[in-house]
Amino acid sequence: MRRVDPVAFRQAASRFVTGVAVLTALDRRGEVCGMTANSFVSISLAPPTVLVSVKPGRMHEAIAATGRYGVSVLPEGGKELSRHFAGRPAADALPACETVQGLPRLSGCIAFFACELIRTVDVSDHTLFIAEVSNCDYCDNLPLVFFSSRYHLGPGMPVDH
């Protein structure tokens, strides 16, 4: 099979509009860890099943160790939260969280999913963590979206240029 150029693949994949979510879990010490992800996918409604794709690191270790993770979908004003959990943390403390079924839920998120791991699949340099949803909630605020490697507000207004 002929392999596509990774730069071309990244550019083409960036044209798929995604929501922005933060995965959360408790690490082995019981501390909150998080990771910005746009690889959150709903798989099934019966039972409610989702997956996330995670590279090796602290979040991967936390999910593998506990078998649980949370997904907080960010609101249109969540760009700084996304950047914080994408490896560019703000100078101040950890963003505000509350606890739902023992999982960290980011305050102000527009949807939250408490997930119980049922299967893992290793693919290249990532692991797909497939989970059943044991709890969820939502509100009707507008989402933060990601398109063409840039953040956008709700229906398409760019956040940064």
Sequence and secondary structure as in RCSB ss.txt:
>XXXX:A:sequence
MRRVDPVAFRQAASRFVTGVAVLTALDRRGEVCGMTANSFVSISLAPPTVLVSVKPGRMHEAIAATGRYGVSVLP
EGGKELSRHFAGRPAADALPACETVQGLPRLSGCIAFFACELIRTVDVSDHTLFIAEVSNCDYCDNLPLVFFSSR
YHLGPGMPVDH
>XXXX:A:secstr
     HHHHHHHHTTS EE EEEEEE TTS EEEEEES  EEEEETTEEEEEEE SSHHHHHHHHHSEEEEEE B
TT HHHHHHHTT   SSS   EEEETTEEEETT SEEEEEEEEEEEEETTEEEEEEEEEEEEE    BEEEETTE
EEETTTEES  
